Amino acid sequence: MKAYKLPQAAGIGSLTLLEVPTPQPGRGQALVRMRACSLNYRDLMVAGGRYARGSVPAGLVPLSDGAGEVAAVGAGVSRVRVGDRVAGIFMQSWLGGQIGPEDHRSALGGAIDGVLAEYVVFDQEGLVHLPDAYAFEEGATLPCAALTAWHALFHQGALLPGHSVLVLGTGGVSIFALQFAHAAGARVIATSSSPEKLDHALALGATDGIDYHATPDWQDAVLRLTGGRGVDHVIEVGGAGTLARSLQAVRLGGTVHMIGVLTGQAEIDPMPIMRRSLTVRGVYVGSREMFLAMNRAIAFHDLHPVIDKVFPFAEAPAAYRHLERQAHVGKVVIRVD
Ligand SMILES: NC(=O)c1ccc[n+]([C@@H]2O[C@H](COP(=O)([O-])OP(=O)(O)OC[C@H]3O[C@@H](n4cnc5c(N)ncnc54)[C@H](OP(=O)(O)O)[C@@H]3O)[C@@H](O)[C@H]2O)c1
């Protein structure tokens, strides 16, 4: 079978397509024929050697997110059957409850081999069934970006109808957060680098869009739009370049869900967190239990991911470059054909 590997993490050019033996499922394991994978910003960091330095092994099969069909099962497998349509969970060992240190060591496409291959063996516990109405390309978008947004809003955020949510930019996590919050009856304010992308966000249900290039003090625009109160939740994916403004855009006692570092890492001033009684909470993807809850909501609301572009397997490096250009809205997918 064919698989991509990263012999060194020296950039997208390091991606190497290799012919390797097809793995076989052992006891409790399932062999999945991968049909589609999706990219996350993390995958650019992994390929460039910028992700959790020291914890990513050389020769890694990259990507956390993929969907496919079960091709064979080992002895003792009861959770899935041959032919089932499944996706792998981001942290293979985080099934429910609180996250533990061992879960970090089970993250696909980071600590352990990922899914950019024609066949992948998973422990049966590390799989979930796709929503029935989902194509493989859609299912492949769920494990990281969708689940992170879901976890932030509903497991730690306790989002209610009538709450307001600020999403930063129109990448994978932010667009899923927009869709989930809108479906739950919340008001969504979106920022973006481009008016065209903001139009897309408005079409998906955002009530307001702010161009952060034209309006660099976008936190003031958020306050104006909310009558001076601020939003209940911020889906904070920007990191150093956006966090100080996010702390101003959120209401007194509101929550900043700390998810990403698109603009890098930096020290922050703790004063606004204290004076404004804010909750700033880190989110690291989510558990299998959360994934199953999310899939029930997706099926009930018939929600579908926004897929910007699908690339063939042979052009995986081009898919990475497309994500790196940040011209996309939502998700970038690789079809494994
Ligand atoms: N903690 C977790 O579990 C977790 C899970 C998933 C992702 N993440 C992190 O979350 C971040 C987003 O990941 P992703 O996969 O959704 O990324 P992505 O799809 O690559 O999103 C990139 C988009 O972010 C927007 N953006 C870039 N700079 C921005 C800025 N200064 N202000 C506002 N928006 C900006 C741009 O959209 P516009 O052009 O519309 O502005 C850009 O197209 C990354 O740092 C990633 O590592 C964390």
The ligand as an SDF file (V2000), in Angstrom:
LIG
                    3D

 48 52  0  0  0  0  0  0  0  0999 V2000
   -6.7050   23.1250   20.8780 N   0  0  0  0  0  0  0  0  0  0  0  0
   -7.1290   22.2590   19.9820 C   0  0  0  0  0  0  0  0  0  0  0  0
   -7.5810   21.1620   20.3040 O   0  0  0  0  0  0  0  0  0  0  0  0
   -7.1050   22.6530   18.5490 C   0  0  0  0  0  0  0  0  0  0  0  0
   -7.8540   21.9430   17.5990 C   0  0  0  0  0  0  0  0  0  0  0  0
   -7.8790   22.3970   16.2820 C   0  0  0  0  0  0  0  0  0  0  0  0
   -7.1400   23.5180   15.9460 C   0  0  0  0  0  0  0  0  0  0  0  0
   -6.3970   24.1490   16.8840 N   0  0  0  0  0  0  0  0  0  0  0  0
   -5.6570   25.3760   16.5710 C   0  0  0  0  0  0  0  0  0  0  0  0
   -6.6100   26.3530   16.2060 O   0  0  0  0  0  0  0  0  0  0  0  0
   -6.0750   27.1920   15.1910 C   0  0  0  0  0  0  0  0  0  0  0  0
   -6.9810   27.1160   13.9780 C   0  0  0  0  0  0  0  0  0  0  0  0
   -6.8860   25.8210   13.4240 O   0  0  0  0  0  0  0  0  0  0  0  0
   -7.6390   25.4600   12.0620 P   0  0  0  0  0  0  0  0  0  0  0  0
   -7.2270   24.0880   11.6910 O   0  0  0  0  0  0  0  0  0  0  0  0
   -9.0690   25.8220   12.1680 O   0  0  0  0  0  0  0  0  0  0  0  0
   -6.9110   26.5000   11.0870 O   0  0  0  0  0  0  0  0  0  0  0  0
   -7.1420   26.8640    9.5760 P   0  0  0  0  0  0  0  0  0  0  0  0
   -8.2990   26.1480    8.9910 O   0  0  0  0  0  0  0  0  0  0  0  0
   -5.8150   26.7480    8.9120 O   0  0  0  0  0  0  0  0  0  0  0  0
   -7.5510   28.4150    9.7080 O   0  0  0  0  0  0  0  0  0  0  0  0
   -6.7880   29.4050    9.1360 C   0  0  0  0  0  0  0  0  0  0  0  0
   -7.6470   30.6730    9.0710 C   0  0  0  0  0  0  0  0  0  0  0  0
   -7.5300   31.4010   10.2910 O   0  0  0  0  0  0  0  0  0  0  0  0
   -7.7680   32.7640   10.0140 C   0  0  0  0  0  0  0  0  0  0  0  0
   -6.7750   33.6170   10.6250 N   0  0  0  0  0  0  0  0  0  0  0  0
   -5.4490   33.6690   10.3830 C   0  0  0  0  0  0  0  0  0  0  0  0
   -4.8910   34.6680   11.0900 N   0  0  0  0  0  0  0  0  0  0  0  0
   -5.8900   35.2580   11.7850 C   0  0  0  0  0  0  0  0  0  0  0  0
   -5.9640   36.3670   12.6740 C   0  0  0  0  0  0  0  0  0  0  0  0
   -4.8930   37.0980   12.9830 N   0  0  0  0  0  0  0  0  0  0  0  0
   -7.1700   36.6930   13.1890 N   0  0  0  0  0  0  0  0  0  0  0  0
   -8.2650   35.9850   12.8740 C   0  0  0  0  0  0  0  0  0  0  0  0
   -8.2590   34.9500   12.0220 N   0  0  0  0  0  0  0  0  0  0  0  0
   -7.0810   34.5920   11.4940 C   0  0  0  0  0  0  0  0  0  0  0  0
   -7.7410   32.9250    8.4970 C   0  0  0  0  0  0  0  0  0  0  0  0
   -9.1070   33.0960    8.0750 O   0  0  0  0  0  0  0  0  0  0  0  0
   -9.6000   34.5200    7.5240 P   0  0  0  0  0  0  0  0  0  0  0  0
   -8.8270   34.7510    6.2700 O   0  0  0  0  0  0  0  0  0  0  0  0
  -11.0600   34.3740    7.3510 O   0  0  0  0  0  0  0  0  0  0  0  0
   -9.2250   35.5300    8.5690 O   0  0  0  0  0  0  0  0  0  0  0  0
   -7.1850   31.6080    8.0130 C   0  0  0  0  0  0  0  0  0  0  0  0
   -7.6430   31.2360    6.7360 O   0  0  0  0  0  0  0  0  0  0  0  0
   -4.6530   26.6910   14.9660 C   0  0  0  0  0  0  0  0  0  0  0  0
   -3.7390   27.4120   15.7720 O   0  0  0  0  0  0  0  0  0  0  0  0
   -4.7010   25.2500   15.4210 C   0  0  0  0  0  0  0  0  0  0  0  0
   -3.4540   24.7560   15.8030 O   0  0  0  0  0  0  0  0  0  0  0  0
   -6.3710   23.7260   18.1630 C   0  0  0  0  0  0  0  0  0  0  0  0
  1  2  1  0
  2  3  2  0
  2  4  1  0
  4  5  1  0
  4 48  2  0
  5  6  2  0
  6  7  1  0
  7  8  2  0
  8  9  1  0
  8 48  1  0
  9 10  1  0
  9 46  1  0
 10 11  1  0
 11 12  1  0
 11 44  1  0
 12 13  1  0
 13 14  1  0
 14 15  2  0
 14 16  1  0
 14 17  1  0
 17 18  1  0
 18 19  2  0
 18 20  1  0
 18 21  1  0
 21 22  1  0
 22 23  1  0
 23 24  1  0
 23 42  1  0
 24 25  1  0
 25 26  1  0
 25 36  1  0
 26 27  1  0
 26 35  1  0
 27 28  2  0
 28 29  1  0
 29 30  1  0
 29 35  2  0
 30 31  1  0
 30 32  2  0
 32 33  1  0
 33 34  2  0
 34 35  1  0
 36 37  1  0
 36 42  1  0
 37 38  1  0
 38 39  2  0
 38 40  1  0
 38 41  1  0
 42 43  1  0
 44 45  1  0
 44 46  1  0
 46 47  1  0
M  CHG  2   8   1  16  -1
M  END
$$$$
